[in-house]
Amino acid sequence: MFTLMFRLSISVFTLWLCLLNVLEAAPRKAIKVFILAGQSNMEGHGAITANAAQNNGHGSLEYLVKNEATSDQYKHTVNSDGSWVTREDVWVEYLGRKGKLSVGFGAREHLFGPEFQFGHVVGNHFREQVLIIKTAWGGKSLAGDFRPPSSGGKVGPFYTEMVKHVKGVLADLGKHFPDYRGQSYTIAGFGWHQGWNDGLKNDTVAEYEKHLINLINDLRKEFETPDLPVVIANSGFGGEGQRIDRRLGIINAQLNVAKHKPFSGTVFTVETRPFFRPAEASPSRQGYHWNHNAETHFLIGDHMGKAMVKLITSEE
């Protein structure tokens, strides 16, 4: 009896080792890579912690999590002990800052940007590991700093840096992420949130639509993804009450790009004006940074993520 049980144990152990070897040998699914780019509002200025000195904490992520009227929408962002959730299945790389998705990947570590809820949305949808590479710098224009090659003239230094940085991260994933296991990757989508600087002058407003079309086409060539799904979050500062012609010009140009016939079914523009929150309900009065309102940054990321999923699934 003992001998039989011993043999059975050995057999089970051997089978278990075989299964482990099969699992190790099985090809891992390619990582879904999303590039998020733009200027300061893609960097992210959503306030995380409630500060009583700033409008009694209103408009911060902490306030939204704890407030009874909004807590249900934000409960997925916190653990049972109140700490912020960290996702194993979504990685973030932001110009050298890297790790698992959580708060703190904004312009500074006490802030967050669209990547936060964007990451939750795409992470929930895709079974593959997700990687968000964010390349954003404050105070940058599309006409100059991000100027794409197809627009002629001098190529923008931040266009060049964006492409170089993304390729550099992808070339050395093991260095950046200890949990990387040698998977291949696919560049699954590109997100763009920018426009403040181009909206300062009428001539850059007039050129914006052309430059954004060229940016999309050039990035598709750079990354050899001719139908790369692209989601644009327009520059809805001021909300529905925005009346400045230059600002409306940028908003309309961003909306028009998605209507460009060759982009049908692959480019979508998120209308962000409904997400603007007044200073009286926000941590600051910096309208160009969405008043540092966490709800605004959350909603931009949420809608960008949902639009991206829809574009990708419609292609499958």
N, C-alpha and C positions, 0 to 999 in steps of 0.2 A: 504493500500500500504506500509506504513511504517512498519507495523507488518510483512508483507511478506518479505520485504527486511532484516529486523532484523533476521528473522528466517533463511533466506538464508545465511546471514553472519555467524550466529552461526554454521550452517551446514558446511560451507566451512572451518571455523576455526577448527571444530571438525575433519573434514577429514584431514586437514593439520597436526593436532596433531597425528592422527593415522598413517599417513605416516611417520612422524618423529620417532614414536615408532617402526615402522616396520624396518626403516633404522638402528636405533640403535640396534635393536635385531638381525638384519641380521649378519651372521658370516662374519668377515672381512677376506680378502684374506691373506694367509700366507706371511710373509715378506721373500723376496729373500735375503739370506745372502751369501756374497762372502768373502772368506778369502784370503788376499794377504800377502805373506810372503817372507822373504829373508834378504839380508844384505843391505849395504848402498844405493845401487841403487834402491831398493824397498822403502827404506826410502824416497828417492827422492831428487835430486840435480838440478832440473830444475830451472833456474833463472826466476823470475817473472817480476821484474822491470828492465827497461832499464837503464843501468848505462853508461854514456858517457865515463867514465874512463876505462871501460871494453869493448874494441873493438867497441866503439861508440854505445853500446847497442845491437849490433848484437847478435842474438842467444837467446835473452830473449823473454818471452811470450809477453810482451808489444810491443816489436819491431815487432813480427809476427802479432799481432793484427792490428797494425797501418800501416804496410808496404803494399802497394797496391798489390804487387805480391802474398802475402800470406793471406791477411785480410779475404777473403771469407771463407777459411778453418777454421778460428778461430773466426768468428763473433758470434758464439753461446756461447762463453765464456764471452761476455761483454754485459751489458745493454746499452740502448740508450744514457745514460749519461756518458758512458765510465767506469763505475764501474764494478767489476767482478760479474758475475752471481752467485747466490746462489740457489741451487736446493732443493725444499721442498720434492721431492720424492726420494731423495738419501741421506742417512745418512752415516757419516764416524766416525769410532772410531779408534784412533791410539794411543795405549798405554796411555790412559787417556785424550788425546785431542779428542774432539768430537764435532759434529755439522752437519750442512747441507753442502752438497758437494759444495766446491768452491776451490779457490787457497789457499795455505798456509798449506796444510797437508803434507808438505815434511819434510826433516830431521830437518829443522828449518822453522819458519813461513814465511820467505821470499822466500821459495822454494816450489816446488811441485814435485810429483812423478807420477808413472804410474796410481795411483788411480784416478787422475783428469779426464783424457779422458776416462779411463775404466768406470768410474762412469757415464759419459755422454752417452756412448754407451749402457750400460746395462739399464740405466734409461730411455733412449728413447725407448728401445725395450719392456721392461716388464711393465705391467700396475700395478703390485704390488709394494708396497713400497720396496725399495732396501736398504740394509745395507752392507757397506764395513767395515770389521774389518781388520785392518792392523797390522801385527806383524813383525817388521823389526828392526834389530839392525846392526850397522856398524861393519865391520871387523870380521864377523863370518863365520866359515866353516861348510860344511855339514859333513865332516869326523869326526869333534869333537863337535862343538857347537850345531849343529842341528842333531847330529847323531841319527837316528831312532832306536827303540828297535830291529827291525829285523836284524840290522847289527851286533848285538852282541857287547860285551864290554860295557863300561859305556854309558848309554843313555845321549845324549847331553842335557845340562841344558837349552838350548834355545828351544829345541824340547819340553821339559817339560813345559817351561814357555809359549810357544806359545799355546799349548793345554789348559793349565790352564787359560790363559787370555781369549781366545775365549769363553770357557765355562762360565767363570765368567761374561763376558759381556752379553751373551745370557740368563743367569740366572736372570739378573736384568735389563732388557731393559727399564723399566719405570724410573729407577734411572738415566740412561744415556740419555734418549731422552724424553723430556716432551710431545712430540706429540704422543708417543706410546699409543695405544688404546687397548692393550690386545690381539693383533693378535698372532697367532701361527707363527712359522717360519720354513723355510726349508733351510738347508745348500746347496746352489745351485751350488757352484763351488769353486775351489782353484787355486790361481795364484802364481807362483814361479819365482822370479828374483834374482839370486844369482850365485856366482861362482868365484869371484875374489880370495878369500883366498885359495880355493882348487887348484887354478891354479898356486900357488906359488911353489909347489913341485911335482915331477913326481909321487911319490907313491900315493898322494891324487888324482891326475888326473886319475891314473889307476883304483882307486876304485870308482870314482864319479858316474858312470852309475849305479853300484850296489846300492849305497847308495840312489840315487834318486828314483830308483824303490821301494826300501824298504820304503822310506819316503811316497810315494804315497799310498802304500798298508797299512802302519800303520795308516795313517791319515784316510783312509777310514774305518778302524776298529774302531778307536777312536770315529768317528762321526757317525758310523753305516750307512754309505752311500757307499755300495759296488761298485757302478758305478759312484762315484763322478766325475764330469767333471773337468779336470785339464789342465791348460794352463801354459806352461813354456816359459819364454822369455829368450833366450840364451844369453851368455856373449860375445856379439859382439864387444867389445872394439877394437879399431884400424880399424874397418870396413873391407872392402874387401881386404885391404892391410895387414891384420894381418898375420905374418909369424912365430911367436913364437910357438914352438911345444906344450908347456904346455897350452897355451891359446886355440890353435886349438883343443887340446885334450878335454878340457872342453866343447867347442862348439859342437864337434862331439858327445860327451857323451850325452849332452842334446838333440841333434837331435835324437840319437838312442833310447832314452827312449820312445819317441812317436811311434817308430816302434816296440816296444816290443809287441808281439802278443796278450797277455791278455789285453793290453790297447787299442786295436783297437776300434776306434770310440769314445773313452772317454778321450784320452790324445792328446794334440796337442802342438808342439813346434814352437814358433814364431822365425823366423830368423831375428835377429836384426842388423846384420852387415850393411845392406843398410841404417840404420838410423844414423850411426855414422857421426858426423860432425867435421871437422878439427878445431883446435884451432883458426885459422885465421877467422873463422865464428862463434865463440863462446865466451861466457863470461869468460872462463878460459882455462888453459892448463892442467887441471887435467883429463887425459885420462881415468883413472879408475872411474871417476865420469861423464863420457860422456862429459867432458869439460863444465859441467853445462849447456849444450845446451837444451833449452826448446823444440825445435822441436823434438829432440831425445826422450825426456821423453814423449812428447805428442804422438808421433808415436808408441812407445812401448805400452802405455796404450790403444791407439786406436786399434792396432792389437790384443792385448790380449783380449780386450772387444769383438771385432768381432768374434774372434776364440771361445770365451766362448759362445756367443749367438748361434753360429753354432753347437757347441757340444750339447748344451741343446735342441735346437729345433730338432736336428736329433734324439734325444731320445724320443721326444713327439709323 
